[in-house]
Amino acid sequence: MVEFHPIADIFPLMEDGSPEFEELVKDIESNGLTDPVVLYESKILDGRNRYRACQKLGLPHREIKFEDLRYGSDNPITWVWSKNYIRRQLTPGQRDMAAQKLEQLTGSGRPAKTSQGVKTRKQIAKATGASEKGLERAKRVRDKGLPKVVKAVETGTLALHTADRIARLPEADQEEIMAAPKPAEAVAVKETTAARTTT
């Protein structure tokens, strides 16, 4: 089992059993693995889903080191962003959550070879197409939201602005809202009720 590089985790994995992942599995079963799995620091930098599909099928996978690629950036962070953002159809919330992970990586004191380039929130927003406000919301959701709130945004089932409103509430309220069929409506009801009790 090959480990995933933290840089690869900027983007969410395809869910097991999702139509997107099953389509990838079928494609690899029919056509083989057309793109190799890219390794950096002996961990998977790109191709986590391809690797998982090969594992599921019991097929071998091909590997190439990031340093041996003959195209693209020499910065693994910006390379991963460029590769994945173009081919993944992300919601604005998913993009902002991914950009916020990028912000965490570039500001976490990693060695210069993996963190050169974008550093400030403004630079990251410009490089990724996210907004500074979106990055701020994403950070608040990660810091204060329950894991299920974070995951809902990362999988594209909950809008980031709704998740931000949920994350500002106590955990018990977050649980109740996330259990509702329509969290956006449930948080609006909760906010209205709270406003009435404070007036």
C-alpha positions as CSV (number, residue, x, y, z in Angstrom):
1,M,0.0,0.0,0.0
2,V,1.5,3.3,-1.1
3,E,0.8,6.3,1.1
4,F,-0.8,9.5,-0.2
5,H,1.3,12.7,-0.1
6,P,-0.2,15.5,2.0
7,I,-0.1,17.7,-1.1
8,A,-2.4,15.3,-2.9
9,D,-4.9,15.7,-0.1
10,I,-5.6,19.3,-1.3
11,F,-8.4,17.7,-3.3
12,P,-11.0,15.3,-2.0
13,L,-10.8,11.6,-3.1
14,M,-13.6,10.2,-5.2
15,E,-16.1,8.4,-2.9
16,D,-16.0,4.6,-3.0
17,G,-19.1,3.4,-5.0
18,S,-19.7,6.9,-6.5
19,P,-20.7,6.9,-10.2
20,E,-17.5,8.9,-10.9
21,F,-15.2,6.3,-9.2
22,E,-17.1,3.4,-10.7
23,E,-16.7,4.9,-14.2
24,L,-12.9,5.2,-13.6
25,V,-12.7,1.6,-12.5
26,K,-14.6,0.5,-15.6
27,D,-12.4,2.6,-17.9
28,I,-9.2,1.1,-16.4
29,E,-10.6,-2.4,-16.6
30,S,-11.4,-1.9,-20.3
31,N,-8.5,0.2,-21.4
32,G,-5.8,-0.3,-18.8
33,L,-4.0,2.5,-16.9
34,T,-3.2,5.1,-19.4
35,D,-1.6,7.7,-17.0
36,P,1.0,6.6,-14.5
37,V,0.7,7.3,-10.7
38,V,3.1,10.2,-9.9
39,L,5.2,9.8,-6.7
40,Y,6.9,12.5,-4.7
41,E,8.9,11.8,-1.6
42,S,7.9,8.1,-2.1
43,K,4.2,9.0,-1.7
44,I,1.4,9.4,-4.3
45,L,1.3,13.0,-5.5
46,D,-1.1,12.4,-8.3
47,G,-3.2,9.4,-9.2
48,R,-4.7,8.4,-5.9
49,N,-8.0,7.5,-7.5
50,R,-6.3,5.6,-10.4
51,Y,-4.2,3.7,-7.8
52,R,-7.3,2.8,-5.8
53,A,-9.1,1.7,-9.0
54,C,-6.1,-0.6,-9.8
55,Q,-6.2,-2.0,-6.3
56,K,-9.9,-2.7,-6.6
57,L,-9.3,-4.5,-9.9
58,G,-6.2,-6.3,-8.6
59,L,-4.2,-4.8,-11.4
60,P,-0.6,-3.5,-11.2
61,H,-0.1,0.2,-11.6
62,R,2.7,2.1,-13.3
63,E,4.7,4.8,-11.3
64,I,6.8,7.8,-12.3
65,K,8.7,10.2,-10.0
66,F,7.6,13.8,-10.0
67,E,11.2,14.8,-10.6
68,D,11.3,12.7,-13.8
69,L,8.3,14.4,-15.4
70,R,9.3,16.2,-18.6
71,Y,6.6,18.8,-18.5
72,G,4.9,21.2,-16.0
73,S,6.1,23.1,-13.0
74,D,8.9,22.1,-10.8
75,N,6.8,23.0,-7.8
76,P,4.7,20.0,-6.7
77,I,2.0,22.1,-5.0
78,T,1.2,24.3,-8.0
79,W,1.5,21.3,-10.3
80,V,-1.1,19.3,-8.3
81,W,-3.4,22.3,-8.3
82,S,-3.1,22.8,-12.0
83,K,-3.6,19.1,-12.9
84,N,-6.6,18.6,-10.6
85,Y,-8.4,21.9,-10.9
86,I,-8.6,21.6,-14.6
87,R,-9.8,18.0,-14.8
88,R,-12.1,18.0,-11.7
89,Q,-15.5,19.7,-12.0
90,L,-15.5,21.5,-8.6
91,T,-18.2,23.6,-7.1
92,P,-17.0,27.0,-5.9
93,G,-17.2,25.7,-2.3
94,Q,-15.0,22.7,-3.2
95,R,-12.5,25.0,-4.9
96,D,-12.3,27.3,-1.9
97,M,-11.9,24.4,0.5
98,A,-9.1,23.0,-1.7
99,A,-7.5,26.4,-1.9
100,Q,-7.6,26.7,1.9
101,K,-5.7,23.4,2.2
102,L,-3.2,24.8,-0.2
103,E,-3.0,27.9,2.1
104,Q,-2.3,25.6,5.0
105,L,0.4,23.7,3.2
106,T,2.3,26.8,2.0
107,G,2.1,28.4,5.4
108,S,3.0,25.4,7.5
109,G,6.8,25.6,7.4
110,R,7.3,22.9,4.8
111,P,10.7,22.8,3.1
112,A,11.2,25.5,0.4
113,K,11.2,22.9,-2.4
114,T,7.5,22.1,-1.6
115,S,6.3,25.6,-0.6
116,Q,8.0,28.0,-2.9
117,G,5.7,30.4,-4.8
118,V,2.3,31.4,-3.4
119,K,2.3,32.2,0.3
120,T,-0.2,34.9,1.3
121,R,-3.9,34.5,1.2
122,K,-4.2,37.2,-1.5
123,Q,-1.6,35.3,-3.7
124,I,-3.4,32.0,-3.1
125,A,-6.8,33.5,-4.0
126,K,-5.3,34.9,-7.2
127,A,-3.5,31.7,-8.2
128,T,-6.5,29.4,-7.6
129,G,-9.5,31.6,-8.6
130,A,-10.8,31.5,-5.0
131,S,-11.7,34.7,-3.2
132,E,-10.1,35.9,0.0
133,K,-13.6,35.8,1.6
134,G,-14.0,32.2,0.4
135,L,-10.7,31.2,1.9
136,E,-11.7,32.8,5.2
137,R,-15.0,30.9,5.2
138,A,-13.3,27.7,4.3
139,K,-10.9,28.1,7.3
140,R,-13.7,28.8,9.6
141,V,-15.6,25.7,8.5
142,R,-12.5,23.6,9.0
143,D,-11.8,25.1,12.4
144,K,-15.3,25.2,13.8
145,G,-17.4,22.9,11.7
146,L,-18.1,19.2,12.5
147,P,-16.2,16.7,10.3
148,K,-19.5,16.0,8.5
149,V,-20.0,19.7,7.7
150,V,-16.5,19.8,6.2
151,K,-17.0,16.6,4.2
152,A,-20.3,17.8,2.9
153,V,-18.6,20.9,1.3
154,E,-15.7,18.9,0.1
155,T,-18.0,16.4,-1.7
156,G,-20.1,19.2,-3.2
157,T,-23.3,18.4,-1.4
158,L,-23.4,21.6,0.8
159,A,-22.6,25.1,-0.3
160,L,-19.7,26.7,1.5
161,H,-21.7,29.8,2.6
162,T,-24.3,27.5,4.2
163,A,-21.6,25.4,5.9
164,D,-20.0,28.6,7.2
165,R,-23.4,29.6,8.8
166,I,-23.7,26.1,10.3
167,A,-20.1,26.1,11.6
168,R,-20.8,29.2,13.7
169,L,-23.3,27.3,15.8
170,P,-22.8,25.0,18.8
171,E,-22.0,21.4,17.9
172,A,-25.4,20.1,19.0
173,D,-27.1,22.5,16.6
174,Q,-24.7,21.5,13.9
175,E,-25.6,17.8,14.4
176,E,-29.3,18.6,14.3
177,I,-29.0,20.7,11.1
178,M,-26.9,18.1,9.3
179,A,-29.5,15.4,10.2
180,A,-32.2,17.5,8.5
181,P,-33.2,16.7,4.9
182,K,-32.3,20.3,3.8
183,P,-29.5,21.8,6.0
184,A,-29.8,25.2,4.3
185,E,-33.4,25.5,5.4
186,A,-32.7,24.1,8.8
187,V,-29.9,26.6,9.5
188,A,-32.2,29.4,8.4
189,V,-34.8,28.3,10.9
190,K,-32.2,28.0,13.7
191,E,-30.9,31.5,13.0
192,T,-34.4,33.0,13.0
193,T,-35.2,31.3,16.3
194,A,-32.0,32.5,17.8
195,A,-32.6,36.1,16.6
196,R,-36.1,36.1,18.2
197,T,-34.8,34.9,21.5
198,T,-32.2,37.7,21.7
199,T,-34.7,40.5,20.9
